[in-house]
Amino acid sequence: MAKKPATGGKAARVRTEAVADRTHGDGTTAFGRRVVSGMRAVNAALRADGLAEVGKKLTARRLKRAALPSVPADPAAVVGVRAAVGASQAAFAALLGVSVGAVRGWEKGTKKPSRMAARFLGEIRGDPGYWKRRVAEAVAAGG
């Protein structure tokens, strides 16, 4: 009769001890506990800020009630948003998906941004640091 290989031994004991070092009595890891704790914090923040409705279906009525940012068709406002991002007219036009002439016209007051462009400008004005990083990432990637 052939001998069966041992299933235990030193290697198995070392693996078991390594897992035991990473887990706690309840079988969770420190990383797992941090993830769960973070998710609980996000959940609490959403509920505290009245964002419990985020999971509900988005309807036109809800959208109309929401305060969606936009930038007025004011040359100074457009210049201010572009300056906050720190982009040239050409880079800003690329970010918005419009021509350089459109950005130039908005800034001179000879053209008005479309409603969609005004909404996008409002989003950029709401968090210029995020969009500045996006422009920097695009430049770094060669895009």
Summary of the structure (lengths in Angstrom):
residues: 143
radius of gyration: 27.0
end to end distance: 68.5
largest distance: 94.6
contacts: 300
relative contact order: 0.09
helix: 67%
strand: 1%
